[in-house]
Every structure is written in structure tokens, then in C-alpha cells.
Amino acid sequence: MGSTTGTGGDAATVGTGGAPGTGGAGTGGSETFCELPTTFKWKSGPPVISPKPPAGRTFASVKDPTIVFFEDKYHVFATVFDTTSGNGGWQSVYLNFTDFPQAPAAEQHYMQSWPTGSTVAPQVFYFRPHNKWYLIYQWNGRYSTNDDINNMNGWSRPQPLLRGEPGAMGSTLGALDFWNICDDDNCYLFFSRDDGKLYRSKVSIEDFPNFDGYEVVMTAPSQGLLFEASNVYKVDGSNKYLLLVEAFDNSPRFFRSWTSESLDGPWAPLADTKNNPFAGPANVTYEGGDWSDDISHGELIRSGHDEKMTISACNMRFLYQGRDPSVGGEYGRLPYKLGLLTLQE
């Protein structure tokens, strides 16, 4: 991957600031801007985060991660499927660690008793205009805020995210997997409905998070080709946005990708097929033995932590959910774990 140059001919770099609202590099240092590849090749080691329930709980899976680097550590919120009798089912956990070798040992804090309650399929970011952290999640679309991401008890009770949200809670056509990203003027809320379409709502920065109404961004010829788990990022050092959507095509799950110079689109295909995906069985190799053929719901490691959702195209990494393909049964009980993809040169 070649680096881009700045207007003066020198390689552009990202800042090292770490305070909320500065948009500083999530990796803690400056780095050269790189062109976004047109084809991708990834490697994965063994799972970095496995189900680790507290005493008295049993988790079948950990999945749907959102991750942000802030104040020298990674913060991860994720969905778990709690098989404990009583108030089990879809729940959520929070953990933090300084780097991925420490992730397997990190305590997973069960969130059911938090003010948020369970935060299924979450996304976390710092919204600079409000000087607050936001956590958005389902069902229905909801959000909570916090002045300090390190304060686990500081999250607010859930508030509704999208007025006029389609479908009803539990409906196969209800909205799910909400993803927010902002430019200088507006915020955009992307979501799916498991119907082969990608949806989006839009609101001005001043009115965030009061989303109202929605429209279709794109439509696929089959449900599986635009399924769930959309991610949208701003690529550092460029005018490009990167859109990812999870898909399947008579196959394990993989991610398709598109780019645009505007969050309003249009979106041009980048690596968007089963044989040439952004990430999938066709372009992921495993060190230490294959443990998954699904490359499913996940998030790129960001270069910042704010609402711009910035990523660096240098040294790209993707935290994803995968599972042992030999184990079947009820979806909630499939043994999903979290792995880390690293892009190869």
C-alpha cells in the first residue's frame, strides 16, 4: 500500500492527541497516510475474546463487537447469548485491555444491571459537540450517554434513537445493527432489516441524535447480499468513505465493500463479491489452525474515537465474530468468538 503525500509534497500524518474531541490517532502515534487497497488479503490468529461469564452465568457466545482506543487502552462492548435460566438470552458485556495479548484475560463486565440494560449490537463513539460518549444499540434503536467511558456506572438510561423506525421489536423486518457516522454538517444513521436493503436516516449535527424517518441507500437482488452489520468510516488523508455490509451467497458470511466521496453517496463497488470480498473465507488465512469460516459482524480498529469514525488505511485491523463451522443448532447458541484480522501487504 503506497502512502499519499500532503499538499507540500511531504507524507501527511495524523496527530497524536488523545483528549476527547481532538480526533487523535487511536493507535497512539503518528503514521503515514496510505491509499485504501482495491483488493484485500488478511490473516487471523486464534480467537482473542471468548465467552467469559461471571459466576452464576453461562454464555454460549460473544459477538457484535464495537471497539474504540482511548487513553491507552481498548474499550470493547459486545453482545453475549446468556443461556442461564431466568433472565438469559441476548445480553451484553464490557471489557477493556491495553493490547490484544491481554484481551483473553480481560474481565467481562455483565451489563444487565447497568442503567443501559442490555446493549445488543452496540456502537460506541465520542460526540464532540456534546462532549459525551454515545453508545447506540438495539432493540428498538436506542442510545445512552456517558461523560467518561471509564465510568461503567456513568451510562444514562436508554433513549429512543429513530422516530418512525420501521418494524416492531422482534419482527424479522424490524431495524437492527445501527451505525452512526458524521461529517462536518450532518450525522447519518445506517441500519439493516434482513431484507436485502441498506437503510439510512440523516440529521444535522445540531439536531443529533434526533433521527426522524429514513430512506433506502441500496438494494440487492437477494436478502443475503445486503444482510446486516453495516460499518461506515472516513479514510484518513483522503476524501473517501468506506462502507462495509455483511453478506452471504450460499456460503459462510463475508463482508462486501464500497466507497464514496460523500455520506450521501453514490457508492461505488470496491471489493464486493464472495470471491473478491473485503473480508471473507476467500481472502482470510489462519495462523495456528482454522477456527472459523464465517467473517461476520465486526468493526475496524479506528484511528480516532469521535463521531467522524476515522480509520487509517495503514496497518488495517478488523475485530470480527467467527465460529466453529462444525457446530450447528439454534442461532443464539452458535459458539461465536471474536478474532482479529490483520491486513497483509
Buried (B, 14 or more C-beta within 10 A) or exposed (E): EEBBEEEEEEBBBBEEEBEBBBBBBBBEEEBBBBBBBEEBBBBBBBBBBBBBBEEEBEBBBBBBBBBBBBBEBBBBBBBBBBBEEEEBEBBBBBBBBEEBEBBEEBEBBBBBEBEBBBBBBBBBBBBBEBEBBBBBBBBBBBBBBBEEBEEEEBBBEBEEBBEEBBBEEEEEEBBBBBBBBBBEEBBBBBBBBBBBBBBBBBBEBEEBBBBEEBEEBBEBEEBBBBBBBBBBBBBBBBEBBBBBBBBBBEBBBBBBBBBBEEBBBEBEEBBBBBEBBBBBBBBBEBEEEBBBBBBBBBBBBBBBBBBBBBBBBBBBBBBBBBBBBEEEEEEBEBBBBBBBBBBEE
